[in-house]
Amino acid sequence: MSSSPGPVKTALVTGASGGIGYEFGRLLAQQGYNLVLVARSADRLAKIALELAAAYPIRTEVISLDLSQSEAASQLFAEVERRTLTVDLLVNNAGFGDLGPYANSDWETQRQMIQLNVTTLAQLTRVFLAGMVQRKSGKILNVGSTGSFTPVPYMAVYAATKAFVLSFSEALSAELQGTGVTVTALCPGVTKTNFFQRSKSENMLLKKLNEMEARDVARIGYRALMKGKPRVVSGWFNKIMIASTRLAPRDAVLWMSKRLMQP
């Protein structure tokens, strides 16, 4: 871990009420960042804010917002501006998936997934990036997935959104070289969060084969973010799996992905 950047720095974390987002908030608090915690659950956020403020000499701000709604990114940025906060580090962690055949899926669920995983993430990156570039300092971490690297049957839309996150983040990383601002894509595999409960995928085979603690995933992402890396995959199992997909025939990759993800 790097040394504390000092209490003048502020980090905004979406999806901060649990899982990887909560662990990122805790890590950043340890490093001296003031926090803006964003999620839907106001009560849960308030408890986390009190917990972190009591444990570390930082200021915490809470914004309760459903980022799957079309105006949410604009509303969040406006609220940050209203509170006269300067965001030095942005963690776009909020996201969700949905398991099942696409033909039987609920379109509103798919639409909200695209809105949250793609549109809101891209818009939040845009509105906070401008100030970072102007100040010649800032860091953004976008949470992708091992599904960023290959199509995933039964989670077709989710994997497609995460492919966007990886491509988008890597392109920005190249664009921003020399500006003092970095963008990192964190691509975790199966992680112990409420993701699988919400996506109805608690019993899938891949979850049984390999599951990492959210705390470990956040640490890996944090180290890569501090080093300004364009991407990082959490865990050796996931790195080997992704490397194998690049070597294997495309049809074989799709067959294996379908086998691992089948409900």
Secondary structure as UniProt FT lines:
FT   TURN            7..8
FT   STRAND          10..14
FT   TURN            16..17
FT   HELIX           19..30
FT   TURN            31..32
FT   STRAND          34..39
FT   HELIX           42..55
FT   STRAND          60..64
FT   TURN            67..68
FT   TURN            70..71
FT   HELIX           72..82
FT   TURN            83..84
FT   STRAND          89..92
FT   HELIX           102..104
FT   HELIX           107..114
FT   HELIX           115..120
FT   HELIX           121..135
FT   STRAND          138..143
FT   HELIX           146..148
FT   TURN            153..154
FT   HELIX           156..175
FT   TURN            176..180
FT   STRAND          181..187
FT   STRAND          191..192
FT   HELIX           195..198
FT   TURN            199..200
FT   TURN            202..203
FT   HELIX           205..209
FT   STRAND          212..213
FT   HELIX           214..227
FT   STRAND          231..233
FT   HELIX           236..247
FT   HELIX           250..261
//
